[in-house]
Amino acid sequence: MKRAIPTLAAALSLALASAAFARGIDVDKVNGSIHIENGQQAGELSTVNGSIRVETGATADKVSTVNGGIELGDNVAVESVETVNGGIELGQGARVARTVEAVNGHIQLAHGADVAGKASNVNGRITLDGAHVGGGIETVSGDVEIGANSRVEGGLLVEKPHGFSWGKNKNPRIVIGPHAVVDGTLDFRRDVDLYVSDTAKVGTITGATANRFSGDHP
């Protein structure tokens, strides 16, 4: 019996399917959440009025939502992360190749998480637990805790609020923990409560006076 010879169309279809699988499938929703399971490979993930969860070991390109939170599991790798009206949480060893941006939401980086670019928000707490940010941290009204053994390159900026802003009348609380490192200028353009561990290493501080502390917390 002669073996069937694949047609050119069938071969092309197979090649295109393989290429799509290698890149990962884009997911775009309105009024719905997105869930990428363990180890899966996705493309761009975008939703409005929904959350995004990328499970352990999975990968994706740009991850963005409006009115929803974003959670990356352990060892997840993505291109960038952004949300409006929602928090962002990175699991242990999660990696972001560019930036992490939130408006009206917290940013939390677990131990070993790595953001190559900037981590920024307007309102909401920013927390690093033994994590790394390569492009600096920026906020307007959020508290910032750069926890023990964390490292930030590119400095720290707390911008002055303009117009209406939640937390405008409350001083942001900034804590640089034990053995943490902040390279670059710590620039405070509004009043803050700044606490720096006596074992931390920081760059030039402008606009605030550091309150030194020993132990785990001020």
NORNORHU-V679369 format. One record per run of one state. SS is the DSSP state (H for helix, E for strand, - for the rest). FROM is the first residue (numbers start at 0). LEN is the number of residues. If there is no record, write none. Layout:
SS_FROM_LEN / SS_FROM_LEN
This chain:
-_0_7 / H_7_16 / -_23_1 / E_24_6 / -_30_3 / E_33_3 / -_36_4 / E_40_8 / -_48_3 / E_51_3 / -_54_4 / E_58_1 / -_59_2 / E_61_5 / -_66_3 / E_69_3 / -_72_4 / E_76_2 / -_78_1 / E_79_5 / -_84_3 / E_87_3 / -_90_4 / E_94_2 / -_96_3 / E_99_4 / -_103_3 / E_106_3 / -_109_4 / E_113_2 / -_115_3 / E_118_3 / -_121_4 / E_125_3 / -_128_3 / E_131_2 / -_133_3 / E_136_3 / -_139_4 / E_143_3 / -_146_4 / E_150_3 / -_153_2 / E_155_3 / -_158_13 / E_171_5 / -_176_4 / E_180_3 / -_183_2 / E_185_3 / -_188_3 / E_191_6 / -_197_3 / E_200_2 / -_202_2 / E_204_2 / -_206_4 / E_210_3 / -_213_5
